[in-house]
Amino acid sequence: MKAIILLLLLSMSSNLFALASVESDCADQNHIKEAIKQVFKKYGDFAGYQKNHGYKIPKTLMDCLKGKLKNGRVKCRANTNPRCITGALGFATAGSKNANICKRTEDVLSDCDQIDKRGSYAMLTMHEWTHACGYIPESQPENVEEAVMDWWNSTHTGFSTNCAQR
Ligand SMILES: [Zn+2]
């Protein structure tokens, strides 16, 4: 009986800490996982930051993004994918759990150090998940991306996206 309860508790606790899955087709899988983990773990801090700095991200969107960080999925797609071929870094479909990252992003970020790489993936995944939460025009995804950038900068000394090759 004790063993059963212990197993139950173990499986419950692993669910509590489960985060969005990052598919192994992403070469930067570990950096993406760490980016998601850091945003999720300090989500209350991020929520307060974006509010205090005038980003005005709607509560429903903040809740949806939290859900994606926990239950969503990151997939990395070939540059020949119809939605990557335009030169995009990523894409997402409204209603989907997926943040899709185009493979060229790995090259764009190849010169970035760990903090810059993770911050950039935090920005990109949150941008794409904003689309997935139903925001099709670029304005809100860009707003969220900028909020993540500013917040990441406030918590990681020396963060910069200047390393990216565009
Ligand atoms: Zn977009």
Backbone and ligand atoms as CSV (ligand in chain L), in Angstrom:
chain,resi,resn,atom,element,x,y,z
A,1,MET,N,N,0.834,-1.209,0.000
A,1,MET,CA,C,0.000,0.000,0.000
A,1,MET,C,C,0.870,1.262,0.000
A,2,LYS,N,N,1.871,1.252,0.909
A,2,LYS,CA,C,2.761,2.421,0.975
A,2,LYS,C,C,3.454,2.663,-0.361
A,3,ALA,N,N,3.862,1.567,-0.984
A,3,ALA,CA,C,4.572,1.682,-2.266
A,3,ALA,C,C,3.659,2.291,-3.328
A,4,ILE,N,N,2.398,1.888,-3.290
A,4,ILE,CA,C,1.443,2.406,-4.270
A,4,ILE,C,C,1.255,3.916,-4.087
A,5,ILE,N,N,1.121,4.309,-2.807
A,5,ILE,CA,C,0.945,5.747,-2.523
A,5,ILE,C,C,2.176,6.530,-2.980
A,6,LEU,N,N,3.343,5.960,-2.713
A,6,LEU,CA,C,4.579,6.627,-3.110
A,6,LEU,C,C,4.635,6.794,-4.629
A,7,LEU,N,N,4.276,5.733,-5.341
A,7,LEU,CA,C,4.271,5.795,-6.804
A,7,LEU,C,C,3.298,6.853,-7.300
A,8,LEU,N,N,2.136,6.903,-6.649
A,8,LEU,CA,C,1.111,7.873,-7.013
A,8,LEU,C,C,1.646,9.293,-6.822
A,9,LEU,N,N,2.292,9.513,-5.676
A,9,LEU,CA,C,2.847,10.833,-5.381
A,9,LEU,C,C,3.932,11.200,-6.392
A,10,LEU,N,N,4.758,10.220,-6.731
A,10,LEU,CA,C,5.831,10.468,-7.690
A,10,LEU,C,C,5.264,10.866,-9.047
A,11,SER,N,N,4.214,10.131,-9.484
A,11,SER,CA,C,3.678,10.449,-10.808
A,11,SER,C,C,2.947,11.788,-10.769
A,12,MET,N,N,2.338,12.114,-9.622
A,12,MET,CA,C,1.691,13.420,-9.497
A,12,MET,C,C,2.714,14.542,-9.549
A,13,SER,N,N,3.823,14.355,-8.824
A,13,SER,CA,C,4.801,15.440,-8.781
A,13,SER,C,C,5.475,15.617,-10.140
A,14,SER,N,N,5.647,14.523,-10.890
A,14,SER,CA,C,6.279,14.705,-12.198
A,14,SER,C,C,5.324,15.441,-13.137
A,15,ASN,N,N,3.999,15.232,-12.922
A,15,ASN,CA,C,3.040,15.988,-13.722
A,15,ASN,C,C,3.050,17.466,-13.373
A,16,LEU,N,N,3.213,17.734,-12.082
A,16,LEU,CA,C,3.233,19.128,-11.636
A,16,LEU,C,C,4.355,19.912,-12.304
A,17,PHE,N,N,5.465,19.241,-12.519
A,17,PHE,CA,C,6.618,19.944,-13.071
A,17,PHE,C,C,6.801,19.698,-14.565
A,18,ALA,N,N,5.821,19.026,-15.184
A,18,ALA,CA,C,5.927,18.787,-16.619
A,18,ALA,C,C,5.839,20.117,-17.352
A,19,LEU,N,N,6.624,20.218,-18.382
A,19,LEU,CA,C,6.614,21.430,-19.208
A,19,LEU,C,C,6.391,21.036,-20.650
A,20,ALA,N,N,6.183,22.044,-21.487
A,20,ALA,CA,C,6.017,21.828,-22.927
A,20,ALA,C,C,7.120,20.908,-23.446
A,21,SER,N,N,6.764,20.040,-24.374
A,21,SER,CA,C,7.784,19.149,-24.928
A,21,SER,C,C,8.534,19.852,-26.056
A,22,VAL,N,N,9.801,19.559,-26.151
A,22,VAL,CA,C,10.623,20.103,-27.235
A,22,VAL,C,C,11.128,18.912,-28.038
A,23,GLU,N,N,10.695,18.816,-29.280
A,23,GLU,CA,C,10.994,17.644,-30.101
A,23,GLU,C,C,12.491,17.535,-30.391
A,24,SER,N,N,12.922,16.294,-30.562
A,24,SER,CA,C,14.363,16.066,-30.745
A,24,SER,C,C,14.859,16.525,-32.115
A,25,ASP,N,N,13.927,16.951,-33.005
A,25,ASP,CA,C,14.384,17.501,-34.285
A,25,ASP,C,C,14.964,18.914,-34.119
A,26,CYS,N,N,14.899,19.448,-32.913
A,26,CYS,CA,C,15.509,20.748,-32.634
A,26,CYS,C,C,16.946,20.528,-32.161
A,27,ALA,N,N,17.924,21.027,-32.929
A,27,ALA,CA,C,19.322,20.860,-32.541
A,27,ALA,C,C,19.605,21.581,-31.224
A,28,ASP,N,N,18.911,22.686,-30.985
A,28,ASP,CA,C,19.096,23.450,-29.749
A,28,ASP,C,C,18.088,23.050,-28.670
A,29,GLN,N,N,17.671,21.798,-28.723
A,29,GLN,CA,C,16.632,21.287,-27.827
A,29,GLN,C,C,16.842,21.707,-26.359
A,30,ASN,N,N,18.062,21.520,-25.857
A,30,ASN,CA,C,18.309,21.802,-24.440
A,30,ASN,C,C,18.197,23.288,-24.099
A,31,HIS,N,N,18.644,24.141,-25.017
A,31,HIS,CA,C,18.509,25.592,-24.785
A,31,HIS,C,C,17.038,25.996,-24.803
A,32,ILE,N,N,16.276,25.410,-25.707
A,32,ILE,CA,C,14.845,25.741,-25.815
A,32,ILE,C,C,14.128,25.280,-24.539
A,33,LYS,N,N,14.453,24.066,-24.083
A,33,LYS,CA,C,13.853,23.545,-22.847
A,33,LYS,C,C,14.154,24.460,-21.666
A,34,GLU,N,N,15.400,24.887,-21.576
A,34,GLU,CA,C,15.808,25.743,-20.461
A,34,GLU,C,C,15.109,27.106,-20.542
A,35,ALA,N,N,14.950,27.633,-21.758
A,35,ALA,CA,C,14.244,28.911,-21.947
A,35,ALA,C,C,12.813,28.799,-21.434
A,36,ILE,N,N,12.137,27.732,-21.837
A,36,ILE,CA,C,10.741,27.515,-21.435
A,36,ILE,C,C,10.645,27.355,-19.921
A,37,LYS,N,N,11.566,26.583,-19.363
A,37,LYS,CA,C,11.579,26.337,-17.926
A,37,LYS,C,C,11.718,27.645,-17.145
A,38,GLN,N,N,12.636,28.499,-17.612
A,38,GLN,CA,C,12.889,29.746,-16.881
A,38,GLN,C,C,11.694,30.687,-16.952
A,39,VAL,N,N,11.050,30.763,-18.110
A,39,VAL,CA,C,9.872,31.638,-18.217
A,39,VAL,C,C,8.740,31.078,-17.355
A,40,PHE,N,N,8.548,29.762,-17.414
A,40,PHE,CA,C,7.449,29.156,-16.653
A,40,PHE,C,C,7.646,29.309,-15.145
A,41,LYS,N,N,8.862,29.021,-14.690
A,41,LYS,CA,C,9.143,29.070,-13.249
A,41,LYS,C,C,8.974,30.460,-12.667
A,42,LYS,N,N,9.257,31.494,-13.483
A,42,LYS,CA,C,9.156,32.869,-12.983
A,42,LYS,C,C,7.999,33.597,-13.660
A,43,TYR,N,N,6.934,32.845,-13.949
A,43,TYR,CA,C,5.840,33.427,-14.723
A,43,TYR,C,C,5.157,34.590,-14.001
A,44,GLY,N,N,5.034,34.461,-12.678
A,44,GLY,CA,C,4.438,35.537,-11.888
A,44,GLY,C,C,5.281,36.802,-11.974
A,45,ASP,N,N,6.582,36.616,-11.965
A,45,ASP,CA,C,7.518,37.723,-12.077
A,45,ASP,C,C,7.384,38.387,-13.454
A,46,PHE,N,N,7.307,37.547,-14.495
A,46,PHE,CA,C,7.132,38.065,-15.856
A,46,PHE,C,C,5.804,38.817,-15.972
A,47,ALA,N,N,4.752,38.254,-15.375
A,47,ALA,CA,C,3.422,38.891,-15.437
A,47,ALA,C,C,3.473,40.285,-14.796
A,48,GLY,N,N,4.113,40.379,-13.642
A,48,GLY,CA,C,4.237,41.665,-12.964
A,48,GLY,C,C,5.071,42.638,-13.781
A,49,TYR,N,N,6.166,42.127,-14.360
A,49,TYR,CA,C,7.067,42.977,-15.144
A,49,TYR,C,C,6.353,43.589,-16.348
A,50,GLN,N,N,5.666,42.731,-17.097
A,50,GLN,CA,C,5.034,43.252,-18.322
A,50,GLN,C,C,3.937,44.267,-17.976
A,51,LYS,N,N,3.268,44.026,-16.842
A,51,LYS,CA,C,2.211,44.945,-16.399
A,51,LYS,C,C,2.808,46.303,-16.020
A,52,ASN,N,N,3.895,46.240,-15.228
A,52,ASN,CA,C,4.514,47.475,-14.737
A,52,ASN,C,C,5.236,48.258,-15.828
A,53,HIS,N,N,5.505,47.610,-16.952
A,53,HIS,CA,C,6.229,48.287,-18.031
A,53,HIS,C,C,5.342,48.581,-19.233
A,54,GLY,N,N,4.033,48.547,-19.011
A,54,GLY,CA,C,3.091,49.029,-20.022
A,54,GLY,C,C,2.848,48.127,-21.216
A,55,TYR,N,N,3.138,46.833,-21.105
A,55,TYR,CA,C,2.922,45.956,-22.271
A,55,TYR,C,C,1.455,45.553,-22.456
A,56,LYS,N,N,0.694,45.649,-21.354
A,56,LYS,CA,C,-0.756,45.423,-21.440
A,56,LYS,C,C,-1.142,44.126,-22.147
A,57,ILE,N,N,-0.461,43.042,-21.815
A,57,ILE,CA,C,-0.839,41.738,-22.381
A,57,ILE,C,C,-2.136,41.304,-21.682
A,58,PRO,N,N,-3.194,41.019,-22.468
A,58,PRO,CA,C,-4.471,40.649,-21.839
A,58,PRO,C,C,-4.331,39.430,-20.929
A,59,LYS,N,N,-5.105,39.435,-19.853
A,59,LYS,CA,C,-5.062,38.336,-18.877
A,59,LYS,C,C,-5.346,36.983,-19.549
A,60,THR,N,N,-6.325,36.966,-20.462
A,60,THR,CA,C,-6.671,35.705,-21.132
A,60,THR,C,C,-5.478,35.180,-21.925
A,61,LEU,N,N,-4.725,36.094,-22.545
A,61,LEU,CA,C,-3.541,35.684,-23.300
A,61,LEU,C,C,-2.440,35.211,-22.358
A,62,MET,N,N,-2.240,35.925,-21.246
A,62,MET,CA,C,-1.241,35.489,-20.259
A,62,MET,C,C,-1.556,34.072,-19.773
A,63,ASP,N,N,-2.843,33.802,-19.525
A,63,ASP,CA,C,-3.245,32.461,-19.076
A,63,ASP,C,C,-3.011,31.424,-20.167
A,64,CYS,N,N,-3.328,31.794,-21.408
A,64,CYS,CA,C,-3.143,30.867,-22.527
A,64,CYS,C,C,-1.647,30.548,-22.708
A,65,LEU,N,N,-0.812,31.588,-22.610
A,65,LEU,CA,C,0.633,31.380,-22.779
A,65,LEU,C,C,1.195,30.483,-21.673
A,66,LYS,N,N,0.685,30.652,-20.470
A,66,LYS,CA,C,1.127,29.800,-19.361
A,66,LYS,C,C,0.778,28.339,-19.667
A,67,GLY,N,N,-0.411,28.144,-20.231
A,67,GLY,CA,C,-0.835,26.797,-20.631
A,67,GLY,C,C,0.079,26.199,-21.692
A,68,LYS,N,N,0.515,27.023,-22.647
A,68,LYS,CA,C,1.418,26.531,-23.713
A,68,LYS,C,C,2.787,26.164,-23.135
A,69,LEU,N,N,3.267,26.994,-22.193
A,69,LEU,CA,C,4.564,26.707,-21.564
A,69,LEU,C,C,4.516,25.356,-20.848
A,70,LYS,N,N,3.352,25.024,-20.341
A,70,LYS,CA,C,3.207,23.794,-19.578
A,70,LYS,C,C,2.848,22.594,-20.463
A,71,ASN,N,N,1.905,22.797,-21.373
A,71,ASN,CA,C,1.370,21.667,-22.144
A,71,ASN,C,C,1.637,21.743,-23.641
A,72,GLY,N,N,2.319,22.789,-24.082
A,72,GLY,CA,C,2.545,22.976,-25.511
A,72,GLY,C,C,3.665,22.096,-26.047
A,73,ARG,N,N,4.040,22.381,-27.290
A,73,ARG,CA,C,5.069,21.581,-27.945
A,73,ARG,C,C,5.878,22.490,-28.862
A,74,VAL,N,N,7.177,22.255,-28.906
A,74,VAL,CA,C,8.034,22.980,-29.844
A,74,VAL,C,C,8.530,21.995,-30.878
A,75,LYS,N,N,8.326,22.337,-32.144
A,75,LYS,CA,C,8.803,21.498,-33.241
A,75,LYS,C,C,9.714,22.335,-34.121
A,76,CYS,N,N,10.771,21.744,-34.609
A,76,CYS,CA,C,11.667,22.461,-35.514
A,76,CYS,C,C,11.451,21.941,-36.930
A,77,ARG,N,N,11.273,22.853,-37.848
A,77,ARG,CA,C,10.855,22.516,-39.207
A,77,ARG,C,C,11.920,22.872,-40.226
A,78,ALA,N,N,11.965,22.067,-41.282
A,78,ALA,CA,C,12.916,22.307,-42.368
A,78,ALA,C,C,12.665,23.674,-43.006
A,79,ASN,N,N,13.728,24.299,-43.487
A,79,ASN,CA,C,13.585,25.598,-44.147
A,79,ASN,C,C,12.740,25.505,-45.408
A,80,THR,N,N,12.580,24.283,-45.920
A,80,THR,CA,C,11.776,24.071,-47.123
A,80,THR,C,C,10.281,23.929,-46.796
A,81,ASN,N,N,9.948,23.881,-45.495
A,81,ASN,CA,C,8.535,23.851,-45.096
A,81,ASN,C,C,7.844,25.072,-45.719
A,82,PRO,N,N,6.633,24.900,-46.267
A,82,PRO,CA,C,5.951,26.018,-46.941
A,82,PRO,C,C,5.865,27.295,-46.096
A,83,ARG,N,N,5.822,27.147,-44.772
A,83,ARG,CA,C,5.702,28.337,-43.925
A,83,ARG,C,C,7.054,28.823,-43.405
A,84,CYS,N,N,8.128,28.121,-43.791
A,84,CYS,CA,C,9.484,28.578,-43.442
A,84,CYS,C,C,10.196,29.158,-44.661
A,85,ILE,N,N,9.748,28.735,-45.840
A,85,ILE,CA,C,10.451,29.045,-47.085
A,85,ILE,C,C,10.511,30.548,-47.345
A,86,THR,N,N,9.607,31.297,-46.695
A,86,THR,CA,C,9.554,32.760,-46.834
A,86,THR,C,C,10.724,33.453,-46.130
A,87,GLY,N,N,11.486,32.696,-45.324
A,87,GLY,CA,C,12.572,33.298,-44.551
A,87,GLY,C,C,12.196,33.500,-43.091
A,88,ALA,N,N,11.013,33.015,-42.718
A,88,ALA,CA,C,10.547,33.178,-41.334
A,88,ALA,C,C,11.436,32.406,-40.359
A,89,LEU,N,N,11.434,32.850,-39.086
A,89,LEU,CA,C,12.151,32.126,-38.032
A,89,LEU,C,C,11.245,31.093,-37.379
A,90,GLY,N,N,9.932,31.304,-37.519
A,90,GLY,CA,C,8.986,30.367,-36.930
A,90,GLY,C,C,7.580,30.659,-37.396
A,91,PHE,N,N,6.660,29.806,-36.990
A,91,PHE,CA,C,5.244,30.032,-37.313
A,91,PHE,C,C,4.385,29.228,-36.349
A,92,ALA,N,N,3.120,29.580,-36.289
A,92,ALA,CA,C,2.170,28.827,-35.473
A,92,ALA,C,C,0.771,29.029,-36.027
A,93,THR,N,N,-0.077,28.065,-35.749
A,93,THR,CA,C,-1.464,28.110,-36.199
A,93,THR,C,C,-2.365,28.320,-34.992
A,94,ALA,N,N,-3.335,29.216,-35.128
A,94,ALA,CA,C,-4.269,29.491,-34.028
A,94,ALA,C,C,-4.959,28.207,-33.593
A,95,GLY,N,N,-4.982,27.978,-32.305
A,95,GLY,CA,C,-5.644,26.801,-31.754
A,95,GLY,C,C,-4.727,25.602,-31.579
A,96,SER,N,N,-3.502,25.711,-32.115
A,96,SER,CA,C,-2.541,24.604,-32.020
A,96,SER,C,C,-1.732,24.707,-30.730
A,97,LYS,N,N,-1.148,23.595,-30.297
A,97,LYS,CA,C,-0.255,23.649,-29.141
A,97,LYS,C,C,1.192,23.890,-29.567
A,98,ASN,N,N,1.421,23.875,-30.886
A,98,ASN,CA,C,2.788,23.929,-31.409
A,98,ASN,C,C,3.335,25.340,-31.607
A,99,ALA,N,N,4.570,25.554,-31.130
A,99,ALA,CA,C,5.385,26.669,-31.602
A,99,ALA,C,C,6.366,26.030,-32.585
A,100,ASN,N,N,6.260,26.377,-33.849
A,100,ASN,CA,C,7.141,25.804,-34.867
A,100,ASN,C,C,8.323,26.722,-35.086
A,101,ILE,N,N,9.503,26.152,-35.039
A,101,ILE,CA,C,10.719,26.936,-35.257
A,101,ILE,C,C,11.368,26.466,-36.556
A,102,CYS,N,N,11.639,27.413,-37.444
A,102,CYS,CA,C,12.302,27.068,-38.699
A,102,CYS,C,C,13.788,26.827,-38.435
A,103,LYS,N,N,14.344,25.819,-39.103
A,103,LYS,CA,C,15.721,25.384,-38.831
A,103,LYS,C,C,16.748,26.509,-38.971
A,104,ARG,N,N,16.459,27.514,-39.812
A,104,ARG,CA,C,17.439,28.589,-40.008
A,104,ARG,C,C,17.718,29.334,-38.704
A,105,THR,N,N,16.784,29.269,-37.765
A,105,THR,CA,C,16.976,29.956,-36.484
A,105,THR,C,C,18.240,29.459,-35.783
A,106,GLU,N,N,18.513,28.145,-35.912
A,106,GLU,CA,C,19.728,27.588,-35.300
A,106,GLU,C,C,20.985,28.262,-35.859
A,107,ASP,N,N,20.969,28.554,-37.157
A,107,ASP,CA,C,22.113,29.227,-37.786
A,107,ASP,C,C,22.177,30.690,-37.370
A,108,VAL,N,N,20.996,31.321,-37.326
A,108,VAL,CA,C,20.927,32.736,-36.950
A,108,VAL,C,C,21.521,32.944,-35.549
A,109,LEU,N,N,21.299,31.954,-34.669
A,109,LEU,CA,C,21.732,32.093,-33.271
A,109,LEU,C,C,23.060,31.385,-32.978
A,110,SER,N,N,23.698,30.870,-34.029
A,110,SER,CA,C,24.869,30.008,-33.806
A,110,SER,C,C,26.021,30.720,-33.091
A,111,ASP,N,N,26.160,32.044,-33.261
A,111,ASP,CA,C,27.244,32.776,-32.601
A,111,ASP,C,C,26.868,33.280,-31.209
A,112,CYS,N,N,25.646,33.014,-30.796
A,112,CYS,CA,C,25.166,33.539,-29.506
A,112,CYS,C,C,25.644,32.668,-28.346
A,113,ASP,N,N,25.923,33.326,-27.210
A,113,ASP,CA,C,26.273,32.532,-26.028
A,113,ASP,C,C,24.990,32.004,-25.398
A,114,GLN,N,N,25.161,31.250,-24.319
A,114,GLN,CA,C,24.040,30.528,-23.713
A,114,GLN,C,C,22.880,31.439,-23.302
A,115,ILE,N,N,23.190,32.538,-22.615
A,115,ILE,CA,C,22.137,33.437,-22.133
A,115,ILE,C,C,21.385,34.044,-23.312
A,116,ASP,N,N,22.152,34.478,-24.328
A,116,ASP,CA,C,21.524,35.124,-25.485
A,116,ASP,C,C,20.671,34.132,-26.279
A,117,LYS,N,N,21.195,32.901,-26.411
A,117,LYS,CA,C,20.463,31.870,-27.147
A,117,LYS,C,C,19.143,31.550,-26.443
A,118,ARG,N,N,19.208,31.331,-25.151
A,118,ARG,CA,C,18.002,30.970,-24.400
A,118,ARG,C,C,16.996,32.111,-24.385
A,119,GLY,N,N,17.487,33.330,-24.185
A,119,GLY,CA,C,16.590,34.493,-24.206
A,119,GLY,C,C,15.911,34.622,-25.558
A,120,SER,N,N,16.670,34.381,-26.627
A,120,SER,CA,C,16.111,34.488,-27.980
A,120,SER,C,C,15.047,33.418,-28.205
A,121,TYR,N,N,15.297,32.198,-27.721
A,121,TYR,CA,C,14.280,31.140,-27.862
A,121,TYR,C,C,13.064,31.429,-26.987
A,122,ALA,N,N,13.272,32.055,-25.830
A,122,ALA,CA,C,12.133,32.444,-24.995
A,122,ALA,C,C,11.267,33.440,-25.769
A,123,MET,N,N,11.911,34.422,-26.416
A,123,MET,CA,C,11.183,35.417,-27.202
A,123,MET,C,C,10.427,34.763,-28.354
A,124,LEU,N,N,11.126,33.886,-29.077
A,124,LEU,CA,C,10.527,33.283,-30.277
A,124,LEU,C,C,9.375,32.336,-29.930
A,125,THR,N,N,9.568,31.486,-28.919
A,125,THR,CA,C,8.495,30.543,-28.591
A,125,THR,C,C,7.262,31.300,-28.056
A,126,MET,N,N,7.495,32.328,-27.261
A,126,MET,CA,C,6.357,33.106,-26.736
A,126,MET,C,C,5.654,33.860,-27.865
A,127,HIS,N,N,6.420,34.335,-28.847
A,127,HIS,CA,C,5.830,34.979,-30.037
A,127,HIS,C,C,4.930,33.982,-30.771
A,128,GLU,N,N,5.479,32.807,-31.040
A,128,GLU,CA,C,4.706,31.821,-31.820
A,128,GLU,C,C,3.503,31.316,-31.031
A,129,TRP,N,N,3.659,31.120,-29.738
A,129,TRP,CA,C,2.520,30.661,-28.942
A,129,TRP,C,C,1.433,31.739,-28.846
A,130,THR,N,N,1.817,33.012,-28.967
A,130,THR,CA,C,0.791,34.063,-29.000
A,130,THR,C,C,-0.083,33.885,-30.240
A,131,HIS,N,N,0.558,33.572,-31.380
A,131,HIS,CA,C,-0.232,33.227,-32.574
A,131,HIS,C,C,-1.120,32.010,-32.261
A,132,ALA,N,N,-0.536,31.005,-31.633
A,132,ALA,CA,C,-1.279,29.771,-31.326
A,132,ALA,C,C,-2.459,30.063,-30.392
A,133,CYS,N,N,-2.330,31.114,-29.583
A,133,CYS,CA,C,-3.420,31.508,-28.674
A,133,CYS,C,C,-4.493,32.312,-29.403
A,134,GLY,N,N,-4.341,32.475,-30.711
A,134,GLY,CA,C,-5.410,33.085,-31.493
A,134,GLY,C,C,-5.124,34.468,-32.038
A,135,TYR,N,N,-3.923,34.977,-31.793
A,135,TYR,CA,C,-3.571,36.313,-32.293
A,135,TYR,C,C,-2.846,36.187,-33.636
A,136,ILE,N,N,-3.565,36.434,-34.712
A,136,ILE,CA,C,-2.999,36.252,-36.050
A,136,ILE,C,C,-2.127,37.444,-36.500
A,137,PRO,N,N,-2.620,38.692,-36.399
A,137,PRO,CA,C,-1.752,39.815,-36.810
A,137,PRO,C,C,-0.487,39.866,-35.946
A,138,GLU,N,N,0.569,40.457,-36.482
A,138,GLU,CA,C,1.878,40.426,-35.797
A,138,GLU,C,C,1.948,41.321,-34.558
A,139,SER,N,N,1.012,42.261,-34.408
A,139,SER,CA,C,1.162,43.270,-33.355
A,139,SER,C,C,1.260,42.664,-31.942
A,140,GLN,N,N,0.351,41.793,-31.580
A,140,GLN,CA,C,0.394,41.231,-30.214
A,140,GLN,C,C,1.574,40.262,-30.027
A,141,PRO,N,N,1.832,39.350,-31.000
A,141,PRO,CA,C,3.023,38.496,-30.850
A,141,PRO,C,C,4.314,39.310,-30.696
A,142,GLU,N,N,4.419,40.422,-31.442
A,142,GLU,CA,C,5.616,41.264,-31.318
A,142,GLU,C,C,5.665,41.964,-29.968
A,143,ASN,N,N,4.493,42.348,-29.476
A,143,ASN,CA,C,4.395,42.967,-28.150
A,143,ASN,C,C,4.871,41.993,-27.065
A,144,VAL,N,N,4.399,40.748,-27.152
A,144,VAL,CA,C,4.788,39.720,-26.179
A,144,VAL,C,C,6.295,39.453,-26.281
A,145,GLU,N,N,6.772,39.339,-27.513
A,145,GLU,CA,C,8.199,39.069,-27.744
A,145,GLU,C,C,9.066,40.163,-27.114
A,146,GLU,N,N,8.650,41.414,-27.277
A,146,GLU,CA,C,9.405,42.530,-26.720
A,146,GLU,C,C,9.348,42.524,-25.190
A,147,ALA,N,N,8.171,42.184,-24.659
A,147,ALA,CA,C,8.036,42.096,-23.199
A,147,ALA,C,C,8.979,41.022,-22.649
A,148,VAL,N,N,9.049,39.876,-23.338
A,148,VAL,CA,C,9.943,38.789,-22.910
A,148,VAL,C,C,11.397,39.254,-22.999
A,149,MET,N,N,11.724,39.969,-24.085
A,149,MET,CA,C,13.095,40.454,-24.267
A,149,MET,C,C,13.492,41.385,-23.123
A,150,ASP,N,N,12.626,42.353,-22.819
A,150,ASP,CA,C,12.921,43.314,-21.744
A,150,ASP,C,C,13.013,42.619,-20.394
A,151,TRP,N,N,12.106,41.687,-20.162
A,151,TRP,CA,C,12.096,40.977,-18.877
A,151,TRP,C,C,13.342,40.103,-18.747
A,152,TRP,N,N,13.683,39.385,-19.833
A,152,TRP,CA,C,14.876,38.527,-19.808
A,152,TRP,C,C,16.105,39.381,-19.529
A,153,ASN,N,N,16.151,40.542,-20.161
A,153,ASN,CA,C,17.254,41.477,-19.978
A,153,ASN,C,C,17.341,41.930,-18.522
A,154,SER,N,N,16.193,42.088,-17.874
A,154,SER,CA,C,16.174,42.556,-16.485
A,154,SER,C,C,16.631,41.473,-15.510
A,155,THR,N,N,16.588,40.199,-15.956
A,155,THR,CA,C,16.960,39.110,-15.053
A,155,THR,C,C,18.273,38.432,-15.450
A,156,HIS,N,N,18.796,38.745,-16.640
A,156,HIS,CA,C,20.043,38.145,-17.120
A,156,HIS,C,C,20.990,39.267,-17.556
A,157,THR,N,N,21.965,39.545,-16.719
A,157,THR,CA,C,22.908,40.615,-17.026
A,157,THR,C,C,23.640,40.324,-18.325
A,158,GLY,N,N,23.693,41.319,-19.176
A,158,GLY,CA,C,24.457,41.191,-20.420
A,158,GLY,C,C,23.681,40.569,-21.565
A,159,PHE,N,N,22.387,40.331,-21.365
A,159,PHE,CA,C,21.609,39.740,-22.450
A,159,PHE,C,C,21.520,40.697,-23.634
A,160,SER,N,N,21.718,40.142,-24.806
A,160,SER,CA,C,21.630,40.937,-26.025
A,160,SER,C,C,21.251,40.035,-27.186
A,161,THR,N,N,20.509,40.579,-28.139
A,161,THR,CA,C,20.183,39.815,-29.342
A,161,THR,C,C,21.107,40.220,-30.497
A,162,ASN,N,N,22.138,41.010,-30.176
A,162,ASN,CA,C,23.054,41.468,-31.233
A,162,ASN,C,C,23.870,40.343,-31.862
A,163,CYS,N,N,23.942,39.213,-31.164
A,163,CYS,CA,C,24.710,38.079,-31.669
A,163,CYS,C,C,24.036,37.443,-32.883
A,164,ALA,N,N,22.734,37.703,-33.042
A,164,ALA,CA,C,21.979,37.051,-34.114
A,164,ALA,C,C,22.427,37.547,-35.488
A,165,GLN,N,N,22.593,36.600,-36.399
A,165,GLN,CA,C,22.964,36.946,-37.775
A,165,GLN,C,C,21.692,37.036,-38.592
A,166,ARG,N,N,21.388,38.217,-39.057
A,166,ARG,CA,C,20.123,38.378,-39.794
A,166,ARG,C,C,20.387,38.550,-41.275
L,1,ZN,ZN,ZN,4.626,36.225,-35.976
